[in-house]
Amino acid sequence: MLPEMRRKIQQLPQAEAEEILRAGSSGVLALAGEEGYPYALPISYVYHGGRLYFHCATTGHKLNAIARCPKASFCVIAQDDVVPALYTTRYRSVIAFGTIRQLEDEQARITALDVLGRKYAPDLDPSAEIAGSLHRVCVLEMTIDYLTGKEGIELTRLREKKQA
């Protein structure tokens, strides 16, 4: 069981946390790396159907880590405005916890790559690119067990003022 957020007043509603996942362009995927070292890497992604999808090479440190332990976390920062006069930041972020696996089914891989391609190049049809690279790309799917979003206390206070 994952611990609950300590500062619950700063917790974002689930719909807002999911919107941050939908809107973000990159995040940090954290895995259990070699020799007990955490392995966190920036990566592009798509949030679709309540799951996260990533693509990568067919070999490497990331896949080795997933083979050892499929548990992962993924963080997206939606806002990070430094306020020097207050020694703080006005931030909004989400962290997803879950399990990650390689998609083996060809149609599932094509679908995930299509959704990824359309997210980053919405005016282009990714079909030809997918067909040409499917044999040399790995597609990862993260099932989210727990998603939490949080905002800085200054943003929480602004939100409360607007609602009052």
Disulfide bonds with the S-S distance in Angstrom:
none
